[in-house]
């Protein structure tokens, strides 16, 4: 058995603790065990007892105060402000009474913790709250603020929900003899990524996205998919082709856990809220509401990279850096007692970028690898990163010198922040306007600097040089502000969503900038088949645009440029290198997330590389993995 039953496990916990521990309650928080104590002394001086218990049970155990011993929140806040040095820059203090937690947000978290943790211990001693220290974002995020308010209001629900999840994980099981997967979306196509992993005991969904430029969701009507039997959802990262269908699942009645990193949760909310707004504005069919997004948030269990977590009685999850976007994860599933291991790449970048380290390849076992193929063709090579960045800066400076405006349609998440770091590091001095979701996405990025690569972390945290607060970056928040920038003769850069010119302000800017030869339209990301961006790349000289309820043709006289090396996806060389770098040669490679021709071609290349079984299945195919 992977897991003990709850009753047996809790009995062992009680027997191992000293009598004066005064444990008032034992609960699960997902797969973690939380002890609540009424003893102030045990809460303060428990390290050896809890450490011994962790060693015995091989589980993460957290000790928190019973609410009855916590100081009144108003008095606790006053005390914290006295204890923490003023130079720490405390920005916010909030409480989660159901969990006995006090959350302290500060510019310098290290000063809140204190040398050797002495300030933190003093906070615990004087308030009897469990302190959680967070770094204040360089740019305040409305999304992060709203999410924290939701979690605060729903703390009682969350406590019971997390306990229920833990009990389900520890419900016991006999033996796992087989593993299979079903392709519900994102196979031989880009968009609506969705995979169902099944064992006799468990059903887990990997991603649930929407197809860009459409309202197409995964094949949730497949005979093997029953939302009432779903044990968990694992979200690799927050791009709409992977996360856009998550709220729909909650609308359809799913009430179980969603596993992802904290930045992924926040960015998912931002993107799904934007989806609702766009669909309402364009009169389309809105698949879900803000209520459904809130339900997803309430049911999210956030995990850190490298954190091993049981998510069902026979499946253990580990998420590691995918190198793709903020919080983006490779998903590793360990099934049964070593029966089978699945590595799902989501989207992967096996190269160092301005923002992130390369994708992790540190897996002892991965018998089945499910890997993307966006650039999986034999000719899909990208230039070196340094050359790409230099080309970008050259195009920008050239446009500025001739007095033009440079429009960069960009994905709000990752690509825009990548551009910001590149322009800052190149000492670019012209105004750079951020339109659409770019500013809000950047604010979320500044909330989690620990997810950046080592050099960028050092630049932000140690040197105090945050590229995202460079004064060249200016937010556009209204049509009036857009018109002022448009009418100004000052050359500038405009980074606007959406990245494929499907909708959003980038389309507005294109309509007004396309006819002027001084301007430049620069593509910096993948342009999906059928999108406006792809059509322009193919050579369209005119584009249809709506104006005052009528459609007119807008001639494209501006310069058209494409820079390919900034992609958050690996090119063919990086994909092959990644497969070769895995510690264990997989038994099987399954290719997804690419145009049909790319999936088939990369499956052939992977076979020649590894001499193992390789597959490029179609949507609705089911494959037995073990």
Protein Blocks (a to p, Z undefined) as FASTA:
>chain_A
ZZdcfklmmmmmmmmpcfklopabdcdehjaccdddfbfklmmmmmlmmmmmmmmnopac
dddddfklpccfklmmmmmmmmpcfklopabdcddfknopacdddfblmlmnoghhlmmm
mmmmmnopacddddddfbdcfklmmmmmmmmmmmmmmmmmmmmmmmmmmnopfbdcbdcd
ddfehpaiaejiacddddfkbccdehjaddehiacdcdfkbfklcfklpgbdcdfbacfk
lmmmmmmmmmnopacdcdddfklmmmmmmmmmmmmmmmmmnopacfbdfklmmmmmmmpc
cddehiacdfbfkbccddddehlaghiacddddehjhkaccddekjaddbddfkbccddf
bdfbafbacddfklmcfklccddfklmmmmmmmmmmmmmmnopacdddddfehjlmmmmm
mmmmnopabdcddehjllmmmmmmmmmmmlpcfklmmmmmmnopafklgfkbccdfbfkl
mmmmmmpmbdcddddddfkomgcjklmmmmmmmmpmkbccddfbdcdehiaklmmmnopa
bdcddeehiacddddfbccdddfklpcbdcfklmmmmmmmpmbdcfbdcdehiafklmmm
mmmmmmmmnopacddddehiacdfZZ
